Amino acid sequence: MCHRSGLEKLEYKGMEVILTLVQ
């Protein structure tokens, strides 16, 4: 579960970075 949570957090952060770059 902890591993999955970390992966989800990483994906969320990645999406945020991509959105920031797109802006």
Residue pairs with C-beta under 8 A, 6 or more apart in sequence:
none
